[in-house]
Amino acid sequence: MNDFTQIVVMPGKPVQVQINPTDYPLIGKGLQGAVFKLSDDRCVKIYSKQIYCLREKQVLKQIGEKTAILPEVYEAGENYILMEYLTGPSLQEYLEKSTGISEELTIEIINLIKEIRSLQFMRIDFSLRHAIYDKNGKLKLIDHVNSFKIHRSFPKRLFKDLKQLGLLATFLEHVKIQEPDIYQQWKKSLK
């Protein structure tokens, strides 16, 4: 049986897959849901609570057609969203294997943040593991349950992730050169 609607995910930190009668592999899980790979180009996120699914659906429906930085959505139910499978790697994985962070990648990250702002997300932030390269080499952002709920005016999680990799100082130097106004805003937030 390969009916993903039979998969049951329970709340936890991270969530727990209670029942999976399918052969779809688990490819990730977090605080709100678990993601299973359905095919080479599709995956499904099963949520532990319907409210999480509703919040993410709202973001993806309201914003998805206006931008290319979100995965394509094919179908949504009460507790799941069937969407584009991003082949990866995540920005976290990419940076862990690289020798540093380039100015070009810094510009790409800044452009993602500018796009998030233009889409009027409340949370101007993302984790490196939630920025994933698609099959065309473009970064897309996943996990939008709290994009309209949590207010964050600077990329706190991004800074934390970059700091853990020892790349925050270099990233901020690139920002200072490329986008001095943004650098000044962020510098105030870091104090």
C-alpha contacts under 8 A as a table, 3 or more apart, distances in Angstrom:
res1	aa1	res2	aa2	distance
1	M	21	P	6.75
1	M	22	T	5.75
2	N	21	P	7.31
2	N	22	T	4.67
2	N	23	D	6.63
2	N	24	Y	7.42
3	D	6	Q	5.85
3	D	7	I	7.88
3	D	22	T	6.62
4	F	7	I	5.49
4	F	20	N	7.97
4	F	22	T	6.71
4	F	24	Y	7.83
4	F	44	V	7.84
5	T	8	V	7.97
5	T	80	Y	7.80
6	Q	19	I	7.57
6	Q	20	N	6.94
6	Q	21	P	6.87
7	I	17	V	7.56
7	I	18	Q	7.71
7	I	19	I	5.35
7	I	20	N	4.64
7	I	21	P	6.66
7	I	22	T	7.56
7	I	46	I	7.47
8	V	17	V	6.06
8	V	18	Q	5.44
8	V	19	I	4.90
8	V	20	N	6.63
8	V	46	I	7.62
8	V	48	S	7.69
9	V	15	V	6.58
9	V	16	Q	5.64
9	V	17	V	4.48
9	V	18	Q	5.56
9	V	19	I	7.11
9	V	33	G	6.89
9	V	34	A	7.00
9	V	46	I	6.64
9	V	47	Y	6.36
9	V	48	S	4.93
10	M	15	V	5.66
10	M	16	Q	5.12
10	M	17	V	6.24
10	M	18	Q	6.31
10	M	48	S	4.87
10	M	49	K	7.90
11	P	14	P	7.42
11	P	15	V	4.74
11	P	16	Q	6.41
11	P	31	L	7.39
11	P	32	Q	7.10
11	P	33	G	8.00
11	P	48	S	5.17
11	P	49	K	7.34
12	G	15	V	4.11
12	G	16	Q	6.10
12	G	31	L	6.57
13	K	30	G	7.02
13	K	31	L	5.43
14	P	29	K	6.39
14	P	30	G	4.76
14	P	31	L	4.77
14	P	32	Q	7.65
15	V	29	K	6.48
15	V	30	G	6.00
15	V	31	L	5.61
15	V	32	Q	6.48
15	V	33	G	6.05
15	V	34	A	6.90
15	V	48	S	6.86
16	Q	34	A	7.93
17	V	20	N	6.95
17	V	34	A	7.35
20	N	23	D	7.78
24	Y	36	F	5.88
24	Y	37	K	5.85
24	Y	38	L	5.87
25	P	36	F	5.44
25	P	37	K	5.70
25	P	38	L	7.80
26	L	29	K	7.83
26	L	34	A	7.15
26	L	35	V	5.92
26	L	36	F	4.46
26	L	37	K	6.62
27	I	34	A	7.78
27	I	35	V	5.66
27	I	36	F	5.44
27	I	37	K	6.39
28	G	34	A	5.77
28	G	35	V	5.17
28	G	36	F	7.22
29	K	32	Q	7.84
29	K	33	G	5.78
29	K	34	A	4.08
29	K	35	V	6.05
30	G	33	G	5.71
30	G	34	A	6.45
32	Q	47	Y	5.73
32	Q	48	S	5.88
32	Q	49	K	7.23
32	Q	52	Y	6.31
32	Q	145	V	7.87
33	G	45	K	6.29
33	G	46	I	5.38
33	G	47	Y	4.05
33	G	48	S	5.50
34	A	45	K	5.54
34	A	46	I	5.39
34	A	47	Y	6.53
35	V	43	C	6.72
35	V	44	V	5.53
35	V	45	K	4.27
35	V	46	I	6.30
36	F	43	C	5.53
36	F	44	V	5.39
36	F	45	K	6.49
37	K	40	D	7.65
37	K	42	R	6.44
37	K	43	C	4.37
37	K	44	V	6.62
37	K	85	Y	7.19
38	L	41	D	7.81
38	L	42	R	5.47
38	L	43	C	4.91
38	L	44	V	6.92
39	S	42	R	5.13
39	S	43	C	6.77
39	S	85	Y	7.88
40	D	85	Y	6.97
41	D	84	E	5.77
41	D	85	Y	4.78
41	D	86	L	7.25
41	D	87	T	7.97
42	R	82	L	7.06
42	R	83	M	5.70
42	R	84	E	4.69
42	R	85	Y	4.39
43	C	82	L	5.92
43	C	83	M	5.57
43	C	84	E	6.16
43	C	85	Y	5.06
44	V	80	Y	6.63
44	V	81	I	5.61
44	V	82	L	4.35
44	V	83	M	6.04
45	K	80	Y	5.41
45	K	81	I	5.36
45	K	82	L	6.56
45	K	83	M	7.93
46	I	79	N	5.87
46	I	80	Y	4.50
46	I	81	I	6.90
47	Y	50	Q	6.61
47	Y	52	Y	6.51
47	Y	53	C	5.98
47	Y	79	N	5.29
47	Y	80	Y	6.00
48	S	52	Y	7.63
48	S	79	N	7.49
49	K	52	Y	5.66
49	K	53	C	6.97
49	K	79	N	6.93
50	Q	53	C	5.10
50	Q	54	L	6.18
50	Q	78	E	6.12
50	Q	79	N	5.18
51	I	54	L	5.00
51	I	55	R	6.18
52	Y	55	R	5.18
52	Y	56	E	6.28
52	Y	145	V	5.84
53	C	56	E	5.27
53	C	57	K	5.97
53	C	78	E	6.91
53	C	79	N	5.52
53	C	80	Y	6.35
53	C	81	I	7.38
53	C	145	V	7.30
54	L	57	K	5.11
54	L	58	Q	6.11
54	L	78	E	7.54
54	L	79	N	7.98
55	R	58	Q	5.16
55	R	59	V	6.54
55	R	144	H	7.76
55	R	145	V	5.21
55	R	146	N	7.13
55	R	148	F	7.95
56	E	59	V	5.17
56	E	60	L	6.14
56	E	143	D	7.50
56	E	144	H	5.32
56	E	145	V	4.33
56	E	146	N	7.50
57	K	60	L	5.07
57	K	61	K	5.79
57	K	76	A	7.35
57	K	81	I	7.47
58	Q	61	K	5.30
58	Q	62	Q	5.85
59	V	62	Q	5.28
59	V	63	I	5.74
59	V	64	G	7.33
59	V	144	H	6.62
59	V	145	V	7.58
59	V	147	S	7.17
59	V	148	F	7.13
60	L	63	I	5.36
60	L	64	G	4.71
60	L	70	L	7.44
60	L	73	V	7.42
60	L	144	H	7.76
61	K	64	G	5.53
61	K	65	E	7.33
62	Q	65	E	7.46
63	I	66	K	5.38
63	I	67	T	6.71
63	I	119	L	6.93
64	G	67	T	5.79
64	G	68	A	7.42
64	G	70	L	6.06
64	G	71	P	7.67
64	G	72	E	7.12
64	G	73	V	7.89
65	E	68	A	7.73
67	T	70	L	6.73
68	A	71	P	7.56
68	A	140	K	7.34
69	I	112	L	7.57
69	I	139	L	6.61
69	I	140	K	4.30
69	I	141	L	5.86
70	L	140	K	5.29
70	L	141	L	5.41
70	L	142	I	6.59
71	P	83	M	6.47
71	P	84	E	5.41
71	P	85	Y	7.64
71	P	86	L	7.50
71	P	140	K	6.50
71	P	141	L	7.23
71	P	142	I	7.04
72	E	83	M	5.60
72	E	84	E	5.11
73	V	76	A	7.68
73	V	81	I	7.14
73	V	82	L	6.09
73	V	83	M	4.25
73	V	84	E	6.33
74	Y	81	I	7.78
74	Y	82	L	5.55
74	Y	83	M	5.38
74	Y	84	E	7.53
75	E	81	I	5.98
75	E	82	L	5.04
75	E	83	M	7.06
76	A	79	N	7.85
76	A	80	Y	5.76
76	A	81	I	4.34
76	A	82	L	5.99
77	G	80	Y	5.16
77	G	81	I	6.34
86	L	132	I	6.55
86	L	133	Y	6.52
86	L	134	D	4.82
86	L	135	K	6.88
87	T	132	I	7.67
87	T	133	Y	6.64
87	T	134	D	5.48
87	T	135	K	5.89
88	G	132	I	5.23
88	G	133	Y	4.68
88	G	134	D	6.00
88	G	135	K	7.60
89	P	92	Q	7.89
89	P	93	E	5.89
89	P	94	Y	6.12
89	P	132	I	5.83
89	P	133	Y	5.74
90	S	93	E	5.20
90	S	94	Y	6.19
90	S	128	L	6.87
90	S	129	R	5.31
90	S	130	H	6.77
90	S	131	A	5.57
90	S	132	I	4.04
90	S	133	Y	6.14
91	L	94	Y	4.97
91	L	95	L	6.02
91	L	128	L	5.13
91	L	129	R	5.97
91	L	130	H	7.62
91	L	131	A	5.50
91	L	132	I	5.89
91	L	133	Y	7.40
92	Q	95	L	5.36
92	Q	96	E	6.12
92	Q	128	L	4.73
92	Q	129	R	5.00
92	Q	131	A	7.84
92	Q	161	D	7.98
93	E	96	E	5.14
93	E	97	K	6.49
93	E	129	R	7.44
94	Y	97	K	5.46
94	Y	98	S	6.32
95	L	98	S	4.97
95	L	99	T	7.59
95	L	100	G	6.98
95	L	101	I	7.08
95	L	165	L	7.83
96	E	165	L	7.09
98	S	101	I	7.54
100	G	167	L	6.68
101	I	105	L	6.52
101	I	106	T	6.97
101	I	167	L	6.61
101	I	170	T	7.02
101	I	171	F	6.62
102	S	105	L	5.24
102	S	106	T	6.25
103	E	106	T	4.97
103	E	107	I	6.23
103	E	171	F	7.77
103	E	174	H	5.77
104	E	107	I	5.14
104	E	108	E	6.33
105	L	108	E	4.90
105	L	109	I	6.21
106	T	109	I	5.09
106	T	110	I	6.14
106	T	171	F	6.24
106	T	174	H	6.60
106	T	175	V	7.01
107	I	110	I	4.98
107	I	111	N	6.06
107	I	175	V	7.73
107	I	178	Q	7.49
108	E	111	N	5.06
108	E	112	L	6.32
109	I	112	L	5.04
109	I	113	I	6.38
110	I	113	I	5.08
110	I	114	K	6.16
110	I	175	V	7.88
111	N	114	K	4.94
111	N	115	E	6.07
112	L	115	E	5.04
112	L	116	I	6.22
113	I	116	I	5.00
113	I	117	R	6.25
113	I	124	I	6.50
113	I	125	D	7.19
114	K	117	R	5.06
114	K	118	S	6.17
115	E	118	S	5.01
115	E	119	L	6.22
116	I	119	L	5.16
116	I	120	Q	6.50
116	I	121	F	5.79
116	I	124	I	6.26
117	R	120	Q	5.06
117	R	121	F	5.94
117	R	124	I	6.41
118	S	121	F	7.76
121	F	124	I	6.32
121	F	147	S	5.50
121	F	148	F	5.53
122	M	147	S	5.81
122	M	148	F	5.09
122	M	149	K	6.50
122	M	150	I	6.07
122	M	151	H	4.70
122	M	152	R	6.30
122	M	153	S	7.44
123	R	146	N	7.29
123	R	147	S	5.09
123	R	148	F	6.75
123	R	149	K	7.44
123	R	150	I	5.55
123	R	151	H	4.92
123	R	152	R	4.58
123	R	153	S	6.58
124	I	147	S	7.95
124	I	151	H	7.68
124	I	152	R	5.59
124	I	153	S	5.40
124	I	154	F	5.73
124	I	155	P	5.86
125	D	152	R	6.86
125	D	153	S	7.72
125	D	154	F	6.38
125	D	155	P	4.13
125	D	156	K	6.47
125	D	157	R	6.36
125	D	158	L	6.47
126	F	130	H	6.45
126	F	131	A	7.39
126	F	141	L	7.79
126	F	155	P	6.70
126	F	157	R	6.04
126	F	158	L	5.75
127	S	130	H	5.24
127	S	131	A	6.97
127	S	157	R	5.44
127	S	158	L	5.17
127	S	161	D	6.80
128	L	131	A	5.46
128	L	158	L	6.20
128	L	161	D	6.46
128	L	162	L	7.97
129	R	132	I	7.05
130	H	141	L	5.63
130	H	142	I	5.22
130	H	143	D	6.61
131	A	139	L	6.03
131	A	140	K	5.57
131	A	141	L	4.64
131	A	142	I	6.57
132	I	139	L	5.38
132	I	140	K	5.40
132	I	141	L	6.36
132	I	142	I	7.65
133	Y	136	N	7.58
133	Y	137	G	5.30
133	Y	138	K	5.23
133	Y	139	L	4.44
133	Y	140	K	6.17
134	D	137	G	5.33
134	D	138	K	5.46
134	D	139	L	6.35
134	D	140	K	6.83
135	K	138	K	7.50
143	D	146	N	7.96
144	H	147	S	5.02
144	H	148	F	8.00
145	V	148	F	7.68
145	V	149	K	7.88
146	N	149	K	4.76
146	N	150	I	5.56
147	S	150	I	6.35
148	F	151	H	7.73
152	R	155	P	7.28
152	R	156	K	7.76
154	F	186	W	6.42
154	F	189	S	7.01
155	P	158	L	5.24
155	P	159	F	6.18
156	K	159	F	5.16
156	K	160	K	6.22
157	R	160	K	5.00
157	R	161	D	6.17
158	L	161	D	5.18
158	L	162	L	6.14
159	F	162	L	5.12
159	F	163	K	5.97
159	F	168	L	6.28
160	K	163	K	5.10
160	K	164	Q	6.27
161	D	164	Q	5.20
161	D	165	L	6.54
162	L	165	L	5.13
162	L	166	G	6.22
162	L	167	L	5.03
162	L	168	L	4.79
162	L	171	F	7.96
163	K	166	G	4.89
163	K	167	L	5.69
163	K	168	L	4.75
163	K	169	A	7.70
164	Q	167	L	7.61
165	L	168	L	7.70
166	G	169	A	7.52
167	L	170	T	5.48
167	L	171	F	6.08
168	L	171	F	5.01
168	L	172	L	6.07
169	A	172	L	5.20
169	A	173	E	6.21
170	T	173	E	5.05
170	T	174	H	6.33
171	F	174	H	5.22
171	F	175	V	6.28
172	L	175	V	4.84
172	L	176	K	6.00
172	L	183	Y	7.04
173	E	176	K	5.00
173	E	177	I	6.45
174	H	177	I	5.24
174	H	178	Q	6.04
175	V	178	Q	5.07
175	V	179	E	5.21
175	V	180	P	6.61
175	V	182	I	7.35
175	V	183	Y	5.78
176	K	179	E	5.65
176	K	180	P	4.67
176	K	181	D	7.97
176	K	182	I	7.76
176	K	183	Y	5.14
176	K	184	Q	7.82
177	I	180	P	6.06
179	E	182	I	5.46
179	E	183	Y	6.19
180	P	183	Y	4.88
180	P	184	Q	6.20
181	D	184	Q	5.20
181	D	185	Q	6.45
182	I	185	Q	5.11
182	I	186	W	6.16
183	Y	186	W	5.14
183	Y	187	K	5.89
184	Q	187	K	5.03
184	Q	188	K	6.43
185	Q	188	K	5.46
185	Q	189	S	6.59
186	W	189	S	4.93
186	W	190	L	6.26
187	K	190	L	5.24
187	K	191	K	6.94
188	K	191	K	5.68
